[in-house]
Each structure stands twice: as structure tokens, then as C-alpha cells.
């Protein structure tokens, strides 16, 4: 009804909203918890990317023993990699468009609580969700995402934001132990805790009743703005730490365990505790289409589909970002 939260479920590399919505569980959580859910579609222009993707800036500098590390941008590699695409700004404007149009689309029965805009996603989508929190901390109330990595450098305007990362320790796609492209997941957790000025750290082993899915919960608390940082590290789970994957076509990586705990519920329970103190200023650049602040000497367009699930009804909006 009125003042509903807004959740972004951002898909992974080479995926799409339809496929992502079949396994992440956010569709069901929207029905159960009465929030508005949006599935944005990433870049599809082959001049920008050779597979669907969301592009985010890099530049994140490691700390401590990782001080020599600096991340690179991710995750679009097309024929013209020099063409910029400002996906975080696009997602912000998508939020502004939804906030503006949902009341009219729902005959004024639904409005968005702009102090409760949350970012979720899987893989490239989680990378993007974390980037949104870093770059648009005035808008993002919290993050709860799966199998991603923090890559974007923190601006001076960053306001500490609560973040939960859920990651399988046997993930080989976004390796839990890190690569030359990103820090280990635990190092990322510690870096985010430092950025949020957390002063208390706790490590808790959770033993599941089933023979699989024990997980370690790393919590950094007593942070500025109460912006807690949590990492759930699922023992021997791969790149898809979601339950009920049967029938989705997603294979379980050889030698890894299936996920039986509802990790999306854990992400929602975490995010739902937080709201902004001050509502963000959200502006739509055009009456007809969202336009980011990116510029390029090369003209290009970005076709975007949005599937907005409002409780049990689905609305579809399509537009182009040029």
C-alpha cells in the first residue's frame, strides 16, 4: 500500500530479468512482504557489451596487506570498450521514475517510501548493488546481495551504508578467495567495515540442521550511522547460493553442496531493519525517458526493460536510454 519499500533485484552477467527472477527468490519475498520489486535489464548494445551486463567503475584501493591492490572497472566488454555507460546513474534515475509513476499506475493505492530503497542482486548484479551503495549512499538504505564483489572507490560524499554479502566458499566464478581482479570476500568485508567506521567485530559459526550449509557469519557493528556490515560465508557452496534451483536449468557445480537455507530471506531480514534518516532527492531528467549523466562522442542507445512487480501484479515498462 502506501509507503512501500522499493527493492532492486539486479541480474548477473549474460543473464536477464526473466531468468534471474526464476531463482533469486525476490519475487516471492515481494508477495510475502508487500514491497515493490524492480528487475532492470543491463546493457544489450553489442557496441558496449558482447553479453548483457551492468558496468560499474573500479578504483577501490585495498588496505593493510592488500594496500597495493586497486580494482578495475567491471563488467562490460564490447567492441568499443571506451564508450562509457553510467549504469549507477541510470539505476538511480530508474528509482526516480518508479517513485514518480507508481502512484499513478496504481490509482494512488501504492507509493514508495524513498527512505527504504534497497539494492539486491546476484554476481554482476551484486557488484552493481554494492557500487550503488558506494556511489549513491544518499539513496540506498541497505544492500543484501549474493556472490559479488566490491570494486568501486568511495567518494568523499559517501555516507556509511549497511551491507550484507552472501557468498559460497566454493564459488569459482566470483572466487571467494579473490583474484587479481578483486579482493578476497573476507578482505572486502573488512574494507567495508573500515569505510563504515565499525569498531566491533564478531565471527559466529552457524550449524544447520541438515548435513550441508553450515555458514560463518562475520559481523562488523558499532558503525557510523548504525551501518552494520555482514558477510555470510556458506561452506562448500558455489556461485548460486539459492535454494530451490530444481527446474531452473542451473547446474550445481561439481563437488559443491546445494543450498537449502533461504538466503534471500536472510538478505531481506537484514535490509528491512534499515531506513534513511533523510529522503533522497530523486529527479527524472526527461518526461519520457531516464537519461543518465554519462556523455560520449559516440552516439549509442541503451534499450531497457523494467519488470516491476507490485505485490501480485506485474507491470511492464520499456524505454530507451540514449
HUWO-V200604 format. One record per run of one state. SS is the DSSP state (alpha for helix, beta for strand, coil for the rest). FROM is the first residue (numbers start at 0). LEN is the number of residues. Records with the same first field share a line. If there is no record, write none. Layout:
SS: FROM-LEN + FROM-LEN
//
This chain:
coil: 0-3 + 10-6 + 21-4 + 33-2 + 40-2 + 43-9 + 53-2 + 56-2 + 59-1 + 61-2 + 66-3 + 70-3 + 74-12 + 105-6 + 122-1 + 135-6 + 146-5 + 152-9 + 168-16 + 195-4 + 206-8 + 221-2 + 226-2 + 234-2 + 237-19 + 257-5 + 271-30 + 310-2 + 321-1
beta: 3-7 + 35-5 + 42-1 + 52-1 + 55-1 + 58-1 + 60-1 + 69-1 + 73-1 + 111-11 + 141-5 + 151-1 + 161-7 + 199-7 + 214-7 + 228-6 + 236-1 + 256-1 + 301-9 + 312-9
alpha: 16-5 + 25-8 + 63-3 + 86-19 + 123-12 + 184-11 + 223-3 + 262-9
//
